[in-house]
Amino acid sequence: MRMRIDVGLIFGLLIFPSLSIAESAFDYSVSGIVTYSEADEQVKVDGKSASFRAGGAGLRFGAQHDQYGTFYGSFGAGYSPKESASYSGSVLSGPAHGYFYGAGYSYEHDLSLRYKLTFSTDYVAHDITGDLEGEALGLPTVATITSDVSMLDLALALRYSFSRDLHLSFGAGIREWQLDAFADGIIGDSIRATTQVEAGGTDPLYFLSLEFDVMDIPVKASYLRSELSADNSVVVHGLDFKFLLKDL
């Protein structure tokens, strides 16, 4: 029994510093994020259409390890002044609000003093609700639309450092996307109708990012361009901004 206790103590003393080193290798942070994506035209499926527009502002919590890369989760809320969707042969439009959440991972591999190769995967889901108005069958129409938009990106990028505080990245990958829009409303005073649009696919993704400091605050600005192929092919433009709020 004495031997077992001694062995256990020695093992504990040996592993404790290792665990402390492993824990100290993680750097935790909280960042503010602002994101917006919009298709240049409506996504059309089986004669129906829906806008592909999502965005908002929120927080991102990150855990960076010097060996294993960076893991993060995010959430936030947003507002869209103009959403639109097909409804009983007509197009309704109006403001909408919603929230989003996501998670991701990135890993950087040093190629040289200035160049790094970066692999990243990012998932984000938007839940949007709005009350849209317009005309259907020649009658005033009001409908509530719920739209679920999700995007999963896998990308590879080359990062170049001009200086310690200025970095440029450009890359490409694929985006798996899903759109599910459902409208339920009243035509005139008594005619009730529902319309649903579902679409999804996997299409190419391209992006360009710039990292810089503003008043000693690290900022990352990114432009993303992807193509969505439904019954029509649309281009989605996206802008993402991330700025460090606090290291934990």
N, C-alpha and C positions, 0 to 999 in steps of 0.2 A: 504494500500500500504506500509506504514511504517513497519507494522508487517511482511509483506512478505519479505521486504528487510533485516530486522533484522534476520529473520529465515534463509534467504539465506546466510547471512554473517556467522552466527553461524555454519550452515551446512558446508560451505566452509572451515571455520577454523578447524572444526572437521575432515573433510575428507582429507584436504591437508597434515597433518602429516602422515596419513595412506597411502596416495599415495606416499609420499616421502619415507616411510619405504619400501613399495612394490617395488619402483623403485631401491632403494639402495640394495635390496636383490638380484638383478641380478648382476652377475660378467661376464663381456664380455672379450673375448680373441681371439687372432689370433694364429693359429698353422700351422706349416708346416707338410705336409703329403706325404708319399711315399707308394704306394700300387702296388701289383703285384699278379695276379692269373693266373694259368696255369693248364690245364688238362693234365693227364699223357698220353693221346692219343686223336686222333681226335674224335669228335662227329659225329656219322653216322646216317643218316636218309634217308630211301628209296634208298639205294645204293649210296647216296652222302655223302660227309664228309666235315668238316670244323674244323679248329683249334679253341679251346676255350682258348684264351690268351688275357689278358687285364691288363693294369697298367699305372702308370705315377706318376708325382709329382705335388703338388699344395698346396692350402691353405684351411684351415678350420676355419670358423668363428663360435664361440660358445657363447651361453648365458646360464649361469648356475644360477639356483635359488635354494636357500637352502631348499625350500619346494616342488617345483614342478619338479625338475630335470633339465636336461641339454638338450637344443635344439641346433642344429648346421646345417650348410650348407657348402658344399665344392665344389670346382671346380679345374681343372688342365688339364695338357696336358701330352701326353706320346709318346713313340716311341718303336716299336717292330722290331727287326732286322730280324725276320723270321715269317711271317704269311703264312698259306697255306689253299687251298680250292680245292674242286673238280671242274673240268671244262671240259665238253665234254668227260668224261671218263678218264681224266688224272688229275694229281695233280700238281698245280702250286704253286710256293712259291716266297717270296720276302719280302722286308722291308715294314713297314706300320707306319703311324702316326695317331694320333687322340687326342681327348679330352674327359674329363669325368666331370660329375657333380652329386651331391647327397645331401641327407638330412637325418637327423636321430634324435633320441631321446633316452635318457637313464635315468633311475631312480634307485637310490640306497636306500636300506632299511637297517638300522642298526640292526644287530642281536646281536652283543656284541661289546666290545671295539675293537676287531680285525677282526671280521667277518661282511661282508655285503652281502646282496643278491641284485644282479643287473639285472634289466630288460632292454633290449635294442632292438631297431628296427633301421635298417639301409638300405637305398636305394641308389644304385649307378648305373649310366648308362654310358656306353662307346660307343662312335661313332668313328669307326676306318676305315681308308681309305688307300689303298696301291696298288701299281702297281706290279703285280705278273708275273713271266715268267716261261716258261717251254716248253713242247712239247705236242701237241694233234693231233691225227691222223697222227703222224709222221712228223708234220710240226711245225716250230717255232711258239710259241703262246705268246701273251701278253694280259693281262686282268687287268682291274681295279676292285678291290673288295671293297665293302663297307660292314662293319660288325657292327651290333648293338647288344651289349651285355648288359643286365640289370640283376641286382640281388637285391632281397628284402629279408633281413635277420630278423628273429625274434628269440631272444635268451634269455636264463636265465642263470646267472652265479653266482658262489660263489667266493667272493673276500676275501683274507686273507692278513692282514697287518703284515709284519715282523717288520717294524719300520715305522716312519713317512714318509720316502721317498722310501720305498721298499714294493711293493704289488704284489701279485700273484692272477690271476683269471683263472678259468676254467669253461667251460659251454657247453651247447648244445642247439640246436634249429632247425629251419627249414629254408630252402632257396628256394624261388620261383625265378626261372631263366628263361630267354628268350634269344635265339640266332637267329638272322636273318642275313644271309650272302648272298650277291648278287654279282655275277661276270659277267662283260660284257667286251668282248674283240674280238680280231681278230685272226683267225687261218690262218697261212700263210700270204698271202697278201690281201685276199679278203673275206674269209669265216667268217661271224660274228655270234657269238653265245652267249647265256646268260645261266647262271645256278644260282639257288637259293636254299638255305638250310634254313629251319625253324625248330626250335625245342624249347621245353620248358617243364617245369614241376616243381614239388615241392619235394625236397629231404632233407635228414638230414644234419645237420651242427654241427661241433664240433670245439672248439677253445681253445687256451691257450694264456694268456697275462701276460706280466711282466712290471710293472711300476717302474721306478728308475730315479735318477737324474744324469746328466752328467754336471759337472761344474755349478751346481745350476740350470740347465735347466731340467724341467720335461720331461721325455721320456716314451712313451708307445710302446712296441713291441708286435705284435700279430701274432700267427700262426693259420691259419684256414684250416680245411679240410672238404670238402663236396663231395657228390656223385651226379652225374648227370645221370639220366636214360633216354636214347633215344632208338634207336635200339640196341645200346650197352650201357654198364654201365661204366662210366669213373670217376676217382677220380680227384678232383680239389684241388690243394695245393695253399694256399694264404699267403702272408706276408704283414703286414701293420706296418708302423712306423709313429708315431705322436710325434712332439716335440714342446713345447710352444715357440712362438716367442715374444709375447707381451700381457700383460694384459691391457685392455682398461678401 
